């Protein structure tokens, strides 16, 4: 890869990668993860609700941009929906389905994650 070329972007990760402790992602919050896999990178985020975690690829289906302009800022102020900070699209946390904004009928790409033994891991 040349110095000027951006690393390839991945849209999936292998299972069993320990991302962090469950407590690292505040209950009711979200956190960004960038994983280097070979010469490529994966960009995703995890939303935590109690012991449940939901992972998504960090890419809005409307414009292909990362959802958050500010690190880890993926949720609405009420914390009840995922929000794209670029164009205002809103997504259901449990399903990734767009429930408002410019990409109604589309969904975020799921990133399989799970809470196991006090850690968040890829599934």
HELIX and SHEET records of a PDB file:
HELIX    1   1 UNK A   22  UNK A   24  5                                   3    
SHEET    1   A 3 UNK A   8  UNK A  10  0                                        
SHEET    2   A 3 UNK A  40  UNK A  49  1                                        
SHEET    3   A 3 UNK A  30  UNK A  37 -1                                        
SHEET    1   B 3 UNK A   8  UNK A  10  0                                        
SHEET    2   B 3 UNK A  40  UNK A  49  1                                        
SHEET    3   B 3 UNK A  52  UNK A  57 -1                                        
SHEET    1   C 3 UNK A  18  UNK A  21  0                                        
SHEET    2   C 3 UNK A 119  UNK A 122 -1                                        
SHEET    3   C 3 UNK A 113  UNK A 116 -1                                        
SHEET    1   D 3 UNK A  81  UNK A  83  0                                        
SHEET    2   D 3 UNK A  90  UNK A  92 -1                                        
SHEET    3   D 3 UNK A  98  UNK A 100 -1                                        
END                                                                             
